[in-house]
């Protein structure tokens, strides 16, 4: 693509306002070195040198949207605990609005603790609430999202489901139906529990494992012909406009019922796949809202996902890097 074409894409992004709804969390990193085994058990001892907290889940999707030049509004629930306070501090630090964040004293703030040595993840320890939010909290979220939709420009709504309980079936159905009435496209990054509940959405983005588990189609990775058939069947049954399936080292697959596009990944030095799905749903949602064709949605999302995999830990895509990669593509 030439410079003018790429610049036009990001110019469109800069005019987009997105609502992000879902499971937000804190990603904590303990960086250290291993030089001995524990005498208590056959496990390594990590001498921690640095601790770092980052925004994860739906908050990372919001950060990716922000990095791409668009304006996100995040709606999520955290606990009334130290991790919840740290989450709000991180939002403030990254200049992401906290107006849509609700505090629920009955829940824990989701935290993924990763221990890393020599650039490799040794173990991950999760703290979380996985039950659906209460009906009272659900209604508060729905009312706040409706108010946002009534009073501000909204160009796309992104549901980020990590199976932590914020995206309830009723919340999704209520907001998605309102979005359809208003002509606002919706996108979903699903997990197993709610997989079959997502219907009538503009963009559905599972990874391959999630798609196989959610549909129960007996697919083998790399079998694109049967993947195409399964995706077409699921798309028709659930009234989906676009399905974008990420295939990790094999790239991405996108289908809109008329044509399918498959893009192998660029050869990269993969450091960490954490957060790549957040980047893909953010980029694909913006590209869809900007009116880009499926081919460009797939290409742009694939490149962005690959770029963040070169970094250790959850990070948003770098706009400058992504522009450079796009300008080198022959379409």
Buried (B, 14 or more C-beta within 10 A) or exposed (E): BEEEEBBEBBEBBEEBBBBBBBBBBBBBBBBBEBEEEEEEEEEBEBEEEEEEBBBBBBBBBBBBBBBBBBBBBBBBBBBEBEBBBBBBEBBEEBEBBBEBBBBBEEBBBBBBBBBBBEEEBBEEEEBBBBEBBBEEBBBBBBEBBEEBBEEEEBBBBBBBBBBBBBBBEBBBBBBBEBBBEEEBBBBBBBBEBBBBBBBBBBBBBBBBEBBBBBBEBEBEEEEBEEBBEBBBEBBEEBEBBBBBBBBBEBBBBBBBBEEBBBBEBEEEEEBBBBBBBBBBBBBBBBBBBBEBBBBBBBBBBBBBBBBBBEBBBBBBBBBEBBBEBBBEBEE
